[in-house]
Amino acid sequence: MTESTTGSTQLRDELAPSWIDEITIESLLHPQDTTTRLREEAPLAWIPALGTWAATSWDLCKEIANDTENFEAVSSPLATRVFGDPNVTSAEGDLHTHLRNAVATPVSARAIRGQIESRMRPTAKGLIEKLRTQGGTAELLVDYFEPISVRSVADSYGFFDVETDTLRRWFHQLKTGSTNMARNPDGSFANPDGFALTDGAREEIREYLEGKAKEDTEDPNNVIARWIHAESTDGQTRSIDALVPSMLIVLLGGLQEPGHALGSTFFGLTTRPEQLQRVIADKTLLPKAISEGLRWMSPLYAGPARAAKHDLVLQGQQIHKGDIMRLVYGSANHDSKYYEHGELYDLDRYAHPHLAFGDGRHSCVGSALGPQIARVGLEELFAAFPNISVDPARPITSAGWPFHGPTALNVLFNDDAR
């Protein structure tokens, strides 16, 4: 499947508001105003700047994500350039099951149960001790949230010998390519040099995975070696080439998104100081606070792509075979049909499921691990620094498409307040 630029645009010109032509990739870095207007005026719209359809309402995202008759997972040209194809987000059928089992098993609820206290909490406590040496100031994303995220996820796959700073560098370098969306009219990438850092990280990661595959397959912590050398369904040894694209996705989304879940929850709570104080005083409120944080500022704002399997009409729009549908989960999580004043963080919001982890067969494999990392991380942070606050000289902002989260979290705390 390839992104379509024919047929759909002609009908879009007739049905969609003209202001959609003015949407730019740059404007989508701060997407809330645009996606709110899309939900209200054109919940299914062809976006010329992206070369894809965007589904921005809750109902549409749910429908397309679960409609296997009309839509299938696909690797967009950008995802193929960055990760390779097939991968766990683009495969279907037996191949998808095979790849999903490979990357999901180490981070399943059952697999991580014993890691929460034995690995995650000691990691958090060690990072807290480093924060104590910083004179009452920190940039939480760099100093705490990203390190606990990358360490916890990578250790679940047995990457104990990779330094935390290297893991952070890997996902940031992969991110530069995954956000290099600008295209020329002929479909080529407008900034081919923008993939240089991503290519470097990909080769470094591949070399590391090849090394792990050669190590002791009896080591229960060596997930990669055991997967490679296990007998596949056709009786053949698995190839490292079959695993690399999916592991690259894990090393981008998996390493990044728990950190963003921490950041979004902390950011959201700071917008409601009385709710922040309630959570600091009562850690049993943290699961609800994290769920609301994920809804309020979904780390994966614009989800994986789907492609039309044949021509069809959806919400009065003519969709052509091969057209790419972008599921904008971050927008769906603000849909006023299900969330009153969805733009506000509210710990006391009436419980309703969110789509921060997607939906259906391609939902995020880290849906069990991510909230646990966030819970442990915030428990330890609030226990250590109950008077933590945002630095008033550097207020929090957020940005990003398709990934969205706080850009920096500069805070103040008094280590003597216990």
C-alpha positions as CSV (number, residue, x, y, z in Angstrom):
1,M,0.0,0.0,0.0
2,T,1.1,3.5,-0.7
3,E,-0.2,6.9,0.3
4,S,-2.8,8.1,-2.1
5,T,-3.0,11.6,-3.6
6,T,-5.6,11.0,-6.2
7,G,-9.4,10.8,-6.2
8,S,-9.7,11.6,-2.5
9,T,-8.5,15.2,-2.9
10,Q,-11.1,16.0,-5.6
11,L,-14.0,15.0,-3.4
12,R,-12.5,16.6,-0.3
13,D,-12.4,20.0,-2.2
14,E,-16.2,19.7,-2.6
15,L,-17.1,18.5,0.9
16,A,-14.5,19.8,3.4
17,P,-14.0,23.3,4.7
18,S,-11.4,25.3,2.8
19,W,-9.3,26.1,5.9
20,I,-8.1,22.5,5.9
21,D,-5.8,23.4,2.9
22,E,-4.0,25.8,5.3
23,I,-3.0,23.1,7.8
24,T,0.7,22.7,7.8
25,I,3.0,20.2,9.5
26,E,4.4,23.0,11.6
27,S,0.9,23.9,12.8
28,L,0.3,20.3,13.8
29,L,3.2,20.5,16.3
30,H,0.6,22.2,18.5
31,P,-2.4,20.3,17.3
32,Q,-5.2,20.9,19.8
33,D,-6.9,23.8,18.1
34,T,-6.7,22.2,14.7
35,T,-8.0,18.8,15.8
36,T,-10.8,20.3,17.9
37,R,-12.0,22.2,14.8
38,L,-11.6,19.0,12.7
39,R,-13.7,17.0,15.2
40,E,-16.5,19.7,15.0
41,E,-16.5,20.4,11.3
42,A,-14.8,17.5,9.5
43,P,-14.1,14.5,11.7
44,L,-12.9,12.6,8.6
45,A,-10.8,14.8,6.4
46,W,-8.2,14.6,3.8
47,I,-5.2,16.6,5.0
48,P,-3.1,17.7,2.0
49,A,0.0,18.5,4.1
50,L,0.1,14.9,5.4
51,G,-1.2,13.2,2.2
52,T,-3.5,11.1,4.4
53,W,-7.0,11.1,5.8
54,A,-7.3,12.1,9.5
55,A,-9.9,10.5,11.7
56,T,-10.3,12.8,14.8
57,S,-13.5,11.6,16.6
58,W,-13.7,8.8,19.1
59,D,-16.3,6.8,17.1
60,L,-14.3,7.0,13.9
61,C,-11.0,6.0,15.5
62,K,-12.7,3.0,17.1
63,E,-14.5,2.0,14.0
64,I,-11.5,2.1,11.7
65,A,-9.2,0.5,14.2
66,N,-11.5,-2.5,14.5
67,D,-12.9,-2.8,10.9
68,T,-10.9,-5.7,9.4
69,E,-13.2,-6.0,6.4
70,N,-12.5,-2.5,5.0
71,F,-9.1,-1.5,6.5
72,E,-5.8,-3.1,7.2
73,A,-2.6,-2.1,9.0
74,V,0.0,-0.6,6.8
75,S,3.5,0.9,7.0
76,S,3.4,4.5,5.7
77,P,6.3,5.6,3.5
78,L,7.8,7.4,6.6
79,A,7.5,4.4,8.9
80,T,9.0,2.2,6.2
81,R,11.9,4.6,5.8
82,V,12.5,4.8,9.5
83,F,11.8,1.3,10.8
84,G,11.5,-1.1,7.8
85,D,8.6,-3.3,6.9
86,P,7.0,-5.6,7.8
87,N,6.8,-4.7,11.5
88,V,4.5,-5.2,14.4
89,T,2.4,-2.2,13.6
90,S,2.0,-2.9,9.8
91,A,1.7,-6.7,9.7
92,E,-1.6,-8.6,9.7
93,G,-2.7,-12.3,10.2
94,D,-0.2,-14.9,11.3
95,L,2.8,-12.6,10.7
96,H,1.3,-10.0,13.0
97,T,0.6,-12.6,15.7
98,H,4.2,-13.9,15.4
99,L,5.8,-10.4,15.7
100,R,3.4,-9.2,18.4
101,N,4.2,-12.3,20.5
102,A,7.9,-11.6,20.1
103,V,7.8,-8.0,21.4
104,A,4.7,-8.2,23.7
105,T,5.7,-11.2,25.8
106,P,8.5,-9.5,27.8
107,V,6.3,-6.6,28.7
108,S,3.1,-8.4,29.5
109,A,1.3,-8.0,32.8
110,R,2.5,-11.4,33.9
111,A,6.1,-10.8,32.8
112,I,6.5,-7.5,34.6
113,R,4.8,-8.5,37.8
114,G,8.1,-9.4,39.5
115,Q,10.0,-6.5,38.0
116,I,8.1,-3.7,39.6
117,E,9.7,-4.0,43.0
118,S,12.9,-5.8,42.0
119,R,13.9,-3.4,39.1
120,M,11.6,-0.5,38.5
121,R,11.5,0.8,42.1
122,P,15.3,0.5,42.7
123,T,15.8,2.4,39.4
124,A,13.5,5.2,40.6
125,K,15.1,5.4,44.0
126,G,18.6,5.6,42.5
127,L,17.4,8.5,40.2
128,I,15.8,10.2,43.2
129,E,19.2,10.1,45.1
130,K,20.8,11.9,42.1
131,L,18.0,14.5,42.2
132,R,18.9,15.2,45.8
133,T,22.4,16.4,44.7
134,Q,21.0,19.0,42.3
135,G,20.3,21.8,44.7
136,G,16.5,21.8,44.6
137,T,16.1,22.1,40.9
138,A,15.6,19.7,38.0
139,E,14.4,19.2,34.5
140,L,12.2,16.2,35.2
141,L,12.1,14.8,31.6
142,V,15.9,14.6,31.3
143,D,16.8,14.0,34.9
144,Y,14.1,11.5,36.0
145,F,11.1,10.6,33.7
146,E,13.0,9.6,30.6
147,P,15.7,7.7,32.5
148,I,13.2,5.6,34.5
149,S,11.2,5.0,31.3
150,V,14.1,3.8,29.1
151,R,15.7,1.8,31.9
152,S,12.6,-0.1,32.9
153,V,11.5,-0.9,29.3
154,A,15.0,-1.9,28.1
155,D,15.6,-4.1,31.1
156,S,12.4,-6.0,30.3
157,Y,14.1,-7.1,27.1
158,G,17.4,-7.9,28.8
159,F,19.4,-4.8,27.6
160,F,21.1,-4.5,31.0
161,D,24.5,-3.7,29.4
162,V,23.3,-0.7,27.5
163,E,23.8,2.6,29.3
164,T,20.7,4.7,30.1
165,D,22.2,7.7,28.3
166,T,22.6,5.5,25.2
167,L,19.0,4.3,25.4
168,R,17.8,7.9,25.6
169,R,20.0,8.9,22.6
170,W,18.7,6.0,20.6
171,F,15.0,7.0,21.0
172,H,15.7,10.6,20.4
173,Q,17.6,9.8,17.2
174,L,14.8,7.5,16.0
175,K,12.4,10.3,16.8
176,T,14.1,12.8,14.5
177,G,13.4,10.5,11.6
178,S,9.8,9.6,12.6
179,T,8.9,13.3,12.7
180,N,10.6,14.2,9.4
181,M,7.3,14.3,7.6
182,A,7.7,17.0,5.0
183,R,7.2,15.7,1.4
184,N,7.8,17.1,-2.0
185,P,4.9,17.2,-4.6
186,D,6.3,14.0,-6.2
187,G,6.1,12.2,-2.8
188,S,9.8,12.3,-2.0
189,F,11.0,13.5,1.4
190,A,11.7,17.2,1.4
191,N,14.6,16.8,3.9
192,P,16.4,13.5,3.2
193,D,19.3,14.6,5.4
194,G,16.8,14.6,8.3
195,F,17.2,10.8,8.5
196,A,20.9,10.8,9.2
197,L,20.7,10.5,13.0
198,T,18.0,7.9,12.7
199,D,20.0,5.8,10.3
200,G,23.0,5.9,12.7
201,A,20.9,4.8,15.6
202,R,19.3,2.0,13.5
203,E,22.7,0.6,12.5
204,E,23.9,0.8,16.1
205,I,20.8,-1.0,17.4
206,R,21.0,-3.7,14.7
207,E,24.6,-4.4,15.6
208,Y,23.6,-4.7,19.3
209,L,20.8,-7.1,18.5
210,E,23.0,-9.2,16.4
211,G,25.4,-9.5,19.3
212,K,22.6,-10.5,21.7
213,A,21.4,-13.1,19.3
214,K,24.8,-14.8,19.5
215,E,24.8,-15.0,23.3
216,D,23.7,-17.8,25.6
217,T,20.1,-18.8,24.7
218,E,19.7,-20.4,28.1
219,D,20.0,-17.1,29.8
220,P,16.4,-16.3,30.8
221,N,17.1,-12.5,30.6
222,N,18.3,-12.8,26.9
223,V,15.0,-12.3,25.2
224,I,16.5,-11.6,21.9
225,A,18.6,-14.8,21.7
226,R,15.8,-17.0,22.9
227,W,13.4,-15.6,20.3
228,I,15.9,-15.8,17.4
229,H,16.8,-19.4,18.1
230,A,13.4,-20.7,19.0
231,E,11.8,-22.9,16.3
232,S,9.4,-20.8,14.2
233,T,6.1,-22.1,13.0
234,D,7.6,-23.3,9.7
235,G,10.5,-25.1,11.5
236,Q,13.1,-22.5,10.5
237,T,15.4,-20.4,12.7
238,R,14.1,-16.9,12.9
239,S,16.2,-14.1,11.2
240,I,17.4,-11.0,12.9
241,D,16.1,-9.1,9.9
242,A,12.6,-10.2,10.8
243,L,12.9,-8.7,14.3
244,V,14.8,-5.4,13.7
245,P,11.9,-3.3,12.4
246,S,9.6,-4.3,15.3
247,M,12.4,-3.7,17.9
248,L,13.1,-0.3,16.5
249,I,9.4,0.6,17.1
250,V,9.8,-0.7,20.7
251,L,12.9,1.3,21.1
252,L,11.2,4.5,20.0
253,G,7.6,4.2,21.3
254,G,8.4,1.9,24.2
255,L,11.3,3.9,25.5
256,Q,9.6,7.2,25.0
257,E,6.0,6.8,25.9
258,P,6.2,5.8,29.6
259,G,8.3,8.9,30.1
260,H,5.7,11.0,28.4
261,A,3.0,9.3,30.5
262,L,4.9,10.5,33.5
263,G,5.3,13.9,32.1
264,S,1.7,14.3,30.9
265,T,0.4,13.2,34.3
266,F,2.7,15.5,36.2
267,F,1.9,18.4,33.9
268,G,-1.8,17.8,34.2
269,L,-1.7,17.7,38.0
270,T,0.1,21.0,38.1
271,T,-2.7,22.6,36.2
272,R,-5.0,21.6,39.2
273,P,-2.8,22.3,42.3
274,E,-5.5,21.0,44.7
275,Q,-5.6,17.7,42.8
276,L,-1.9,17.5,42.9
277,Q,-1.9,17.9,46.6
278,R,-4.5,15.1,47.0
279,V,-2.4,12.7,44.9
280,I,0.7,13.5,46.9
281,A,-1.2,12.8,50.1
282,D,-2.8,9.7,48.8
283,K,-0.8,7.5,46.4
284,T,-3.8,5.2,45.8
285,L,-5.1,8.0,43.6
286,L,-2.2,7.6,41.2
287,P,-3.6,5.0,38.8
288,K,-6.6,7.3,38.2
289,A,-4.3,10.3,37.9
290,I,-2.2,8.5,35.3
291,S,-5.1,7.3,33.3
292,E,-6.4,10.9,33.1
293,G,-2.9,12.1,32.2
294,L,-2.8,9.6,29.3
295,R,-6.2,10.7,28.1
296,W,-5.5,14.4,28.5
297,M,-2.2,14.4,26.7
298,S,-1.8,11.2,24.8
299,P,1.9,10.4,24.1
300,L,1.0,8.8,20.7
301,Y,-1.2,11.6,19.5
302,A,-1.6,10.4,15.9
303,G,-1.7,6.6,15.9
304,P,-0.5,4.0,13.5
305,A,-1.9,4.1,9.9
306,R,-4.6,2.0,8.3
307,A,-5.1,1.6,4.6
308,A,-8.4,1.1,2.7
309,K,-8.5,-2.5,1.3
310,H,-10.9,-1.4,-1.5
311,D,-13.0,1.7,-2.6
312,L,-15.7,2.6,-0.1
313,V,-17.7,5.5,1.2
314,L,-17.3,6.5,4.9
315,Q,-19.2,9.4,6.4
316,G,-20.1,10.5,2.9
317,Q,-16.5,10.6,1.8
318,Q,-15.2,8.6,-1.1
319,I,-12.3,6.6,0.1
320,H,-10.1,4.9,-2.5
321,K,-8.2,1.6,-2.2
322,G,-4.8,2.3,-0.7
323,D,-5.8,5.6,0.9
324,I,-4.1,6.0,4.3
325,M,-6.2,6.7,7.4
326,R,-4.4,8.4,10.3
327,L,-6.1,7.6,13.6
328,V,-5.7,10.7,15.8
329,Y,-6.1,9.1,19.2
330,G,-5.1,12.3,21.0
331,S,-8.0,14.1,19.4
332,A,-10.4,11.2,20.1
333,N,-9.5,11.4,23.8
334,H,-10.9,15.0,23.9
335,D,-14.1,14.2,22.0
336,S,-16.9,16.2,23.7
337,K,-19.4,13.3,23.1
338,Y,-17.6,11.3,25.8
339,Y,-15.5,13.9,27.7
340,E,-17.0,17.1,29.0
341,H,-14.4,19.9,28.8
342,G,-11.9,17.3,27.5
343,E,-9.2,19.9,27.2
344,L,-9.0,20.1,31.0
345,Y,-7.1,17.7,33.2
346,D,-9.6,16.4,35.9
347,L,-8.8,13.8,38.4
348,D,-12.5,13.6,39.3
349,R,-13.6,13.0,35.7
350,Y,-16.3,10.4,35.2
351,A,-14.5,7.2,34.3
352,H,-14.5,6.4,30.5
353,P,-11.9,4.3,28.6
354,H,-9.3,6.3,26.7
355,L,-7.5,5.5,23.4
356,A,-4.0,6.4,24.4
357,F,-2.9,2.8,23.8
358,G,-5.0,2.5,20.6
359,D,-7.6,-0.1,20.1
360,G,-8.1,-3.5,18.5
361,R,-5.5,-6.0,17.4
362,H,-2.8,-3.3,17.0
363,S,-3.2,-1.8,20.4
364,C,0.1,-0.9,22.2
365,V,1.9,-3.9,23.6
366,G,3.1,-1.7,26.5
367,S,-0.3,-1.0,27.9
368,A,0.5,-3.0,31.0
369,L,4.1,-1.8,31.5
370,G,3.7,1.9,30.9
371,P,1.2,2.8,33.7
372,Q,3.3,0.7,36.2
373,I,6.4,2.7,35.3
374,A,4.4,5.9,35.7
375,R,3.0,4.8,39.1
376,V,6.3,3.8,40.6
377,G,8.0,6.9,39.2
378,L,5.4,9.3,40.7
379,E,5.2,7.4,44.0
380,E,8.9,7.8,44.6
381,L,9.0,11.4,43.3
382,F,6.1,12.6,45.5
383,A,7.3,10.7,48.5
384,A,10.8,12.3,48.2
385,F,9.7,15.8,47.3
386,P,6.1,16.5,48.5
387,N,6.5,20.2,47.9
388,I,7.6,19.9,44.3
389,S,6.4,22.7,42.0
390,V,6.9,24.1,38.5
391,D,9.6,26.7,38.2
392,P,7.5,29.9,37.7
393,A,10.2,31.4,35.5
394,R,9.9,28.5,33.1
395,P,6.3,27.4,32.7
396,I,5.5,24.0,31.0
397,T,4.7,23.8,27.3
398,S,3.9,20.8,25.1
399,A,4.4,20.0,21.5
400,G,4.6,17.3,18.9
401,W,3.1,15.3,16.1
402,P,2.7,12.3,15.9
403,F,4.2,12.1,19.4
404,H,3.0,14.7,21.9
405,G,4.2,15.6,25.3
406,P,5.8,18.3,27.5
407,T,8.9,19.8,26.0
408,A,10.5,20.5,29.4
409,L,9.5,20.1,33.0
410,N,11.6,22.5,35.1
411,V,10.8,22.2,38.8
412,L,11.7,23.4,42.2
413,F,11.7,21.3,45.4
414,N,13.0,21.5,48.9
415,D,14.8,18.3,49.9
416,D,14.3,19.1,53.6
417,A,10.5,18.8,53.3
418,R,9.8,15.2,54.3
